Amino acid sequence: MATTNLERVGQALEILRDGLAPFVERELQNKLGDKWLAEAKQVLERDKIKLRGKPGEINWDVAALLRVMWDLWNDAFAETLGRSDRSLVSELRDIRNAHAHQDKFSSDDTYRALDSASRLLSSVGASEAEKLEKIKNELLRLRFDEQVRHERRKISGSRGGSATKGETGNHGRARG
């Protein structure tokens, strides 16, 4: 069965989580020191988001990562990342919420989600950006194939299904 756009966005969010978590933890530790975990928990408790995992170990989800990045931007991320990266964080929060509510994603919306996640991962130096590039290229290939099929249907429909003058070979069959 073919992968849906919702599934592609879900894959992108998982890849984003895997690539962002080490960066977020490193930046929080570097900028906030020993109080980084308490600061992160405080941000998340306001939105009733819980950090999962065993004591001393965090199992981040993408909603928590993006929320912490947004709320602690000036304290931990502004020196490392630019304003355009903050815009990506905001956009990716919206994408994550749409995905969580199982909204429909057009091919354009899906490509944008993949591209935004890839750009943020590239900004933080995460190798996971390459995985998203592969998914983006596959989506573009599928879109191109669909456009070609659509154009072929349009052309064959305008001919009415019969060959016109100059389109038959020696055996009277229409050329494809």
C-alpha angles and dihedrals in degrees: 000000000000121000113254125224090247089056091048090053089048090053090049092052091050091050090046090053092050093049098041101045098073091045094048093048092046094049093045091050093046095048103031101030119198093351094062096101093048090049092050092048091049091053092049096045090061088063094036091245112147126209106232125212142070121307109288091015126086126208099195122201121203094252091057094046094050093044093051091047091051097045097040095039097119093042099047116005111032094085093051103038133042134237091263088058090054088053088053090052090053093047092047090052088057091047091050091051092049090050092048089054090047094240116175117260121207118214089258092051090047093050090049091051091050092046094047092049091047092050093051092047090050090051091055092045096246117159089214087082087080091061090055091049089058092051090047091052091049090051091050090050091051091048091049092049090050091050091051091050090048092050091048091052090049092051094046090046092053090053091054090233095288130105118254128213112300095020099093126089129215092288098051095252121134114250116239 
